[in-house]
């Protein structure tokens, strides 16, 4: 397996182009199943998860082509020949369950394996199942597969989510576009990726109101047509690279960044004494020397602090002045990066869903193990300021969500390289 080798102590200066959002692209790609006309996505990130979703859609009979060096995905589902999403593909990635809603809406039936993904919590499917049952679907679990059918198609209704689940909101939103009548999603998730999906679906002819709020209303239509849609900027990659100059020192401009995508995150950076400036091209982060101040962080659904930036924020707080408390309220088992940071000299106490971080003046490089996607990049960030070399192993996690991380950080002055596995 590949690993990433980082030599710390190099301040960063320059600019980093932020890719399209992984979580948005993985939601937008299944939307092609809703129409027999072409759907083209621009600004798509080049990630292993995109290849997994491509394989899944192709297994259903969709045509998917990566163009412009992978930055454009051209798709067509005019020749669907299967409604079964097999375990061998679905197990690799949680977002695979997002084919369930479109298949049910268009074909009236689907067989979808229970999903896999990274080890950061159960993320149960019961919210999705209850939502589709509220729309008239009949769902049985057999041998690890969800067998879903409808009698005469999905029907509009009130879908009240017990938790503001992003995946369930996306799945229901897509399905409701072709359901009969009006569907109202209550306690809907409000993430930018959901607004991006709704924007794309409207371009395909869907009637949707309220996206970005906790109540979304969808009036079903008979069919959707093709469209071309640009994927929204990846707010998690944006936040990750904004932390790089905070940890390593220097000044970096993140091209394509928008304050509206990361407001709660920027509030914490400002509280820590970091300068963030919105420019015509993106967001510029400057650290003029000295350690950031300790801050307390609680992860929450959007617009709160993102759980997907918690590990990276912990890496920064390892170097902060004072003691910080991070409370993880979205996923259980999401502090697996803490023991690896401790190997580098961090002082962290974990009790259940709370981590107390006592900032230290310096850390030392060490061989460390990536346990999930965001944990892997947090270790790279810590390595930017640690003394000596940090080797991050098992970076296949990293490649699921960050494209060419060593090239992007290397271009702004980091001493970083990928070591190919034997």
C-alpha distance (Angstrom), angle and dihedral (degrees) to the residues before:
residue distance angle dihedral
X1 . . .
X2 3.81 . .
X3 3.78 121.8 .
X4 3.80 134.6 -166.3
X5 3.81 120.3 -127.1
X6 3.82 116.9 -157.3
X7 3.81 125.9 -175.1
X8 3.79 109.6 -159.2
X9 3.77 132.7 -141.2
X10 3.81 101.0 62.1
X11 3.84 116.1 124.0
X12 3.80 114.6 -138.8
X13 3.80 127.3 -126.4
X14 3.78 130.5 168.9
X15 3.78 138.4 42.9
X16 3.78 136.5 -54.9
X17 3.80 123.3 -158.5
X18 3.81 110.5 -135.3
X19 3.80 115.7 -138.0
X20 3.78 129.4 -135.2
X21 3.78 114.6 -78.3
X22 3.81 117.1 -83.0
X23 3.80 92.3 -153.6
X24 3.81 91.3 49.7
X25 3.81 95.5 46.7
X26 3.80 92.6 48.9
X27 3.81 88.4 54.2
X28 3.79 96.0 43.5
X29 3.80 95.3 50.6
X30 3.85 95.1 64.3
X31 3.82 88.1 51.7
X32 3.80 86.7 77.9
X33 3.82 87.0 72.5
X34 3.82 89.3 67.8
X35 3.81 94.3 67.2
X36 3.79 140.1 40.0
X37 3.82 89.4 -142.7
X38 3.84 125.6 85.2
X39 3.82 121.9 -82.7
X40 3.79 116.8 -162.9
X41 3.80 123.5 -167.5
X42 3.80 122.0 -162.7
X43 3.83 127.5 -166.1
X44 3.80 90.9 34.5
X45 3.81 117.1 165.7
X46 3.80 119.6 -118.5
X47 3.79 102.4 -123.9
X48 3.79 139.9 139.6
X49 3.83 90.1 -115.7
X50 3.82 89.2 59.9
X51 3.82 88.5 54.5
X52 3.81 89.8 50.5
X53 3.81 92.1 51.8
X54 3.80 89.0 46.3
X55 3.81 90.3 54.9
X56 3.80 91.1 47.9
X57 3.82 93.9 51.2
X58 3.80 91.3 45.8
X59 3.81 90.0 51.9
X60 3.82 87.0 59.9
X61 3.79 91.8 52.3
X62 3.81 99.7 -96.8
X63 3.79 120.2 139.8
X64 3.83 112.0 -127.3
X65 3.80 125.4 177.9
X66 3.80 128.7 179.0
X67 3.81 110.9 -142.1
X68 3.83 135.8 178.3
X69 3.81 93.2 32.1
X70 3.79 91.2 -48.9
X71 3.79 96.7 -52.6
X72 3.81 92.6 109.4
X73 3.81 125.3 52.2
X74 3.80 115.9 -162.1
X75 3.81 112.7 -165.7
X76 3.78 138.8 175.9
X77 3.80 129.2 179.3
X78 3.80 98.7 -174.8
X79 3.81 90.4 117.9
X80 3.80 104.1 46.6
X81 3.80 109.4 164.3
X82 3.81 103.3 168.9
X83 3.79 139.8 42.1
X84 3.81 95.5 -170.8
X85 3.82 119.5 104.3
X86 3.79 105.4 -161.6
X87 3.79 125.7 -138.2
X88 3.81 93.5 -124.8
X89 3.81 90.0 67.8
X90 3.81 101.7 27.3
X91 3.83 93.6 53.0
X92 3.80 90.6 65.5
X93 3.79 96.5 63.2
X94 3.79 137.6 25.9
X95 3.81 94.7 -143.8
X96 3.81 90.3 66.4
X97 3.80 88.6 89.0
X98 3.82 88.0 71.8
X99 3.81 90.7 83.1
X100 3.82 89.5 69.0
X101 3.82 97.1 76.8
X102 3.81 97.2 45.4
X103 3.83 93.1 45.6
X104 3.80 92.2 49.1
X105 3.80 91.3 47.6
X106 3.79 96.7 48.0
X107 3.81 103.5 31.6
X108 3.80 102.4 23.0
X109 3.80 93.4 -127.6
X110 3.82 140.8 53.6
X111 3.79 141.2 172.8
X112 3.80 110.8 -150.3
X113 3.78 128.0 174.7
X114 3.77 117.9 -126.0
X115 3.81 104.5 -97.5
X116 3.78 133.0 -110.5
X117 3.80 128.8 -161.7
X118 3.76 134.4 136.4
X119 3.79 126.2 -17.5
X120 3.81 101.8 -106.2
X121 3.76 100.8 113.0
X122 3.77 144.5 -43.1
X123 3.83 99.3 -78.6
X124 3.83 91.3 -171.3
X125 3.80 124.9 -145.0
X126 3.81 94.0 -138.6
X127 3.82 91.6 98.4
X128 3.82 90.4 56.4
X129 3.81 92.5 45.5
X130 3.82 94.1 50.0
X131 3.81 90.4 48.2
X132 3.80 94.5 53.0
X133 3.79 91.7 44.2
X134 3.81 87.2 55.8
X135 3.83 85.9 57.7
X136 3.79 93.0 52.8
X137 3.81 101.4 -93.0
X138 3.79 121.9 142.7
X139 3.80 111.1 -142.5
X140 3.80 128.6 -174.0
X141 3.80 128.5 179.3
X142 3.81 112.8 -136.1
X143 3.81 126.0 168.0
X144 3.78 93.7 -22.1
X145 3.81 94.7 -47.4
X146 3.80 130.7 108.6
X147 3.81 108.9 -132.2
X148 3.80 106.1 -160.2
X149 3.80 126.8 -177.4
X150 3.79 137.9 164.2
X151 3.78 133.5 -153.4
X152 3.77 105.4 -130.8
X153 3.79 95.1 -16.5
X154 3.80 135.2 -64.3
X155 3.79 117.1 -46.2
X156 3.76 128.3 -147.5
X157 3.78 119.4 -109.4
X158 3.77 144.2 134.0
X159 3.79 111.6 -61.8
X160 3.80 111.2 -167.5
X161 3.81 111.9 -169.8
X162 3.82 114.3 -148.4
X163 3.81 87.3 -148.5
X164 3.80 128.1 24.4
X165 3.79 91.0 -108.6
X166 3.79 114.8 -177.9
X167 3.80 94.3 -154.3
X168 3.80 94.7 46.8
X169 3.81 91.6 47.7
X170 3.81 90.2 51.3
X171 3.81 94.0 45.6
X172 3.81 93.7 49.7
X173 3.81 92.9 41.9
X174 3.80 91.4 57.2
X175 3.80 94.2 43.6
X176 3.81 93.7 47.4
X177 3.81 92.7 58.7
X178 3.83 89.3 74.8
X179 3.82 98.6 30.4
X180 3.78 120.4 112.3
X181 3.79 112.0 -100.0
X182 3.79 129.9 -10.6
X183 3.80 125.3 -28.5
X184 3.80 121.5 -163.0
X185 3.81 118.9 -164.2
X186 3.81 110.9 -156.9
X187 3.81 121.5 -164.2
X188 3.80 87.4 18.6
X189 3.79 119.7 176.1
X190 3.81 113.7 -104.6
X191 3.83 103.0 -153.8
X192 3.83 120.5 142.5
X193 3.81 88.6 -116.8
X194 3.82 89.1 63.7
X195 3.80 91.5 50.4
X196 3.81 87.6 49.5
X197 3.81 91.1 51.9
X198 3.81 91.8 48.5
X199 3.82 90.1 49.6
X200 3.80 90.3 53.0
X201 3.81 92.9 46.0
X202 3.82 90.6 50.7
X203 3.81 88.4 52.6
X204 3.82 85.8 55.2
X205 3.81 91.1 53.3
X206 3.81 102.6 -91.5
X207 3.82 121.6 144.9
X208 3.81 108.0 -133.2
X209 3.80 132.6 156.9
X210 3.79 132.8 177.1
X211 3.80 101.4 31.9
X212 3.79 109.0 156.1
X213 3.82 89.7 38.8
X214 3.80 131.0 80.7
X215 3.84 91.9 -104.6
X216 3.80 119.5 60.8
X217 3.80 122.4 -178.3
X218 3.80 121.2 -160.0
X219 3.79 125.2 -173.8
X220 3.79 108.2 -156.9
X221 3.81 119.5 -125.4
X222 3.81 131.3 -162.0
X223 3.80 96.1 -115.5
X224 3.79 143.8 -6.8
X225 3.80 126.0 -134.4
X226 3.79 133.6 -148.6
X227 3.80 126.8 -76.6
X228 3.79 145.6 170.6
X229 3.80 116.3 -124.4
X230 3.85 135.0 177.5
X231 3.84 114.9 -134.0
X232 3.82 113.7 -120.5
X233 3.84 119.6 -110.2
X234 3.81 114.3 -83.9
X235 3.81 104.6 -107.8
X236 3.82 92.1 -169.2
X237 3.80 93.9 53.5
X238 3.80 86.7 44.5
X239 3.81 92.9 54.3
X240 3.80 91.3 44.4
X241 3.80 94.4 55.7
X242 3.80 91.8 41.6
X243 3.81 86.9 62.3
X244 3.81 93.9 51.4
X245 3.85 96.7 79.4
X246 3.81 90.1 40.0
X247 3.80 89.6 59.7
X248 3.81 99.8 34.0
X249 3.82 98.4 31.4
X250 3.79 127.1 -119.4
X251 3.81 135.5 76.6
X252 3.80 129.3 -65.7
X253 3.80 130.9 177.6
X254 3.80 114.1 -149.6
X255 3.80 106.0 -149.0
X256 3.80 115.8 -139.2
X257 3.80 93.6 17.9
X258 3.79 119.7 140.8
X259 3.79 126.8 -164.7
X260 3.80 91.0 -137.2
X261 3.82 89.8 65.9
X262 3.83 95.8 55.0
X263 3.82 107.7 23.1
X264 3.81 97.5 133.8
X265 3.80 90.3 46.0
X266 3.81 92.7 49.7
X267 3.80 89.6 49.5
X268 3.81 88.5 60.8
X269 3.80 92.4 46.7
X270 3.79 90.2 51.5
X271 3.81 90.0 48.3
X272 3.81 87.4 52.8
X273 3.80 90.0 55.6
X274 3.81 98.1 -103.3
X275 3.81 122.1 142.4
X276 3.81 115.3 -128.5
X277 3.81 119.0 -179.6
X278 3.79 127.2 -172.8
X279 3.82 111.0 -138.2
X280 3.79 135.9 -179.2
X281 3.82 88.8 -96.4
X282 3.80 102.6 39.0
X283 3.81 139.9 -69.5
X284 3.81 124.2 -30.4
X285 3.81 120.4 -155.4
X286 3.77 122.0 -164.7
X287 3.81 130.8 -173.2
X288 3.81 110.2 -173.2
X289 3.79 95.4 -167.7
X290 3.74 131.9 -75.0
X291 3.78 127.4 79.5
X292 3.81 123.7 -68.8
X293 3.78 117.8 -109.6
X294 3.80 121.9 -104.4
X295 3.83 115.4 -99.4
X296 3.80 134.5 -179.5
X297 3.81 118.3 -120.7
X298 3.80 132.1 -166.0
X299 3.80 118.6 -174.6
X300 3.79 115.3 -132.7
X301 3.80 139.2 162.6
X302 3.81 114.5 -81.3
X303 3.00 128.6 -39.4
X304 3.82 84.1 34.3
X305 3.81 125.7 79.0
X306 3.84 108.7 -57.4
X307 3.78 118.8 -114.4
X308 3.82 86.9 -144.2
X309 3.83 89.7 66.0
X310 3.80 96.1 46.2
X311 3.83 96.3 92.6
X312 3.80 92.6 47.4
X313 3.81 91.0 47.9
X314 3.80 89.5 51.5
X315 3.80 89.3 55.1
X316 3.81 89.8 55.7
X317 3.80 93.6 45.2
X318 3.81 90.3 54.4
X319 3.83 85.5 72.8
X320 3.83 97.1 39.2
X321 3.79 127.8 113.5
X322 3.79 108.3 -105.9
X323 3.80 135.4 1.0
X324 3.80 124.7 -46.7
X325 3.79 130.5 -167.8
X326 3.81 121.3 -149.0
X327 3.78 117.9 -166.1
X328 3.82 117.3 -165.4
X329 3.81 110.8 -154.4
X330 3.81 102.1 160.8
X331 3.82 106.7 56.2
X332 3.76 132.0 19.9
X333 3.81 119.3 -135.7
X334 3.81 93.1 31.4
X335 3.81 100.4 130.2
X336 3.80 95.7 76.0
X337 3.80 89.7 120.4
X338 3.82 91.2 62.2
X339 3.84 96.1 79.9
X340 3.81 89.9 49.7
X341 3.81 91.8 51.1
X342 3.81 88.1 48.6
X343 3.82 87.9 56.9
X344 3.81 85.8 61.0
X345 3.80 92.9 52.4
X346 3.80 102.6 -88.5
X347 3.80 119.6 145.9
X348 3.81 107.4 -135.9
X349 3.79 131.5 154.8
X350 3.80 117.3 -163.7
X351 3.79 123.0 -163.3
X352 3.80 114.1 170.8
X353 3.78 109.0 -60.7
X354 3.81 94.9 -8.6
X355 3.81 128.7 83.5
X356 3.80 122.3 -170.5
X357 3.80 112.9 -156.5
X358 3.80 120.0 -162.7
X359 3.79 106.2 -161.7
X360 3.82 118.8 -126.2
X361 3.80 130.2 -161.1
X362 3.78 94.5 -126.3
X363 3.78 143.1 6.8
X364 3.80 131.0 -160.2
X365 3.76 129.1 -129.5
X366 3.80 118.4 -106.9
X367 3.79 141.0 161.6
X368 3.82 105.9 -84.3
X369 3.81 136.5 178.1
X370 3.80 126.1 -127.0
X371 3.80 110.7 -134.9
X372 3.81 100.2 -179.5
X373 3.80 141.1 -4.4
X374 3.80 101.2 -82.0
X375 3.81 93.6 34.9
X376 3.80 89.8 58.5
X377 3.80 94.5 56.5
X378 3.82 91.8 43.9
X379 3.80 88.6 60.9
X380 3.81 90.7 50.5
X381 3.82 89.8 51.2
X382 3.80 91.5 50.5
X383 3.79 89.1 49.1
X384 3.81 90.5 58.5
X385 3.83 89.6 71.4
X386 3.81 101.7 26.9
X387 3.79 119.8 106.0
X388 3.80 112.6 -104.9
X389 3.79 126.8 -10.0
X390 3.78 129.3 -18.6
X391 3.80 117.0 -166.6
X392 3.80 113.5 -162.2
X393 3.81 110.9 -159.9
X394 3.83 130.6 -161.9
X395 3.81 93.4 33.1
X396 3.79 93.0 165.1
X397 3.80 82.3 99.8
X398 3.81 88.5 58.5
X399 3.79 93.5 53.3
X400 3.80 90.3 58.7
X401 3.82 91.2 69.2
X402 3.82 112.6 13.5
X403 3.79 124.8 59.3
X404 3.82 117.6 -146.7
X405 3.82 94.6 -19.1
X406 3.80 93.2 170.6
X407 3.82 91.1 52.5
X408 3.81 94.1 48.2
X409 3.80 94.9 48.1
X410 3.81 92.7 38.8
X411 3.82 90.5 55.4
X412 3.83 90.7 60.9
X413 3.80 95.2 47.9
X414 3.80 107.5 -83.2
X415 3.79 117.0 140.8
X416 3.79 98.2 -130.9
X417 3.79 135.9 139.7
X418 3.77 140.5 173.6
X419 3.78 116.7 -121.8
X420 3.79 111.1 -152.9
X421 3.78 116.5 -131.1
X422 3.77 120.4 -114.9
